[in-house]
């Protein structure tokens, strides 16, 4: 038996001396684990940081690009409607537009191409209607003291904020002034708030979270998808002037804000961070899984190698 134990290398002497190899075991395990995990942490961590940083920047750049594209769509919508009114007023003139039945014919033609218009009115420089066509009885109304009328007489072109007006319904108007025969007159059109709200809220389909317009004081000009009402507070407060696109993080959401060019409104997009950075979260989960799996394999390899060595 003694000969057999000596041959197998497990004789009494080795069994007695094995506890003295425990420090060797610990040192070897610590050295191999350090040599394995330090490069994994440094190289893997650096690559993970770079990948997540690049992906986050690309995601935010994509958000900015979407916001800019949508802002151009809204600005183009307002600009094209303003140009249409300018062409009508400059081409036909006040006498033709106020002749019996002519304004109605023009309005019907506009509605075929531009269904956003609800009514059309010709107003003299004293604020009185010279002609009107639309669903409301506004022919007797005078706009001399209205803010929008004062603004269009001063600036020549004016797009109002959403307001109630004589009809007591949320709407906004596009008005252009035309000089003629030593005087001036105004062609004014009312824009359908529901039509415009649909344009703004669905301008980017389902890719964006909550898209809406506010004026400089933070008053909602369109209906948000999540909560709020037209002409109500958006919760943004008064927005100070800024250039370009402002992107900020608020309460688990990313908010992007850009100013329109043709009207003093701001286009706001709010996206849930989990929705926006879903691809980043997938990369994070994959990275954690690979690190844990690699750590388990490294640990098992180190323990087996050390056991055989000692």
PyMOL commands that set and color helices and strands:
alter all, ss='L'
color gray80, all
select helices_A, chain A and resi 2-8+12-98+102-113+147-155+193-201+273-276+278-309
alter helices_A, ss='H'
color red, helices_A
select strands_A, chain A and resi 117-124+129-133+157-159+172-180+183-191+210-215+245-250+253-259+265-272
alter strands_A, ss='S'
color yellow, strands_A
deselect
rebuild
show_as cartoon
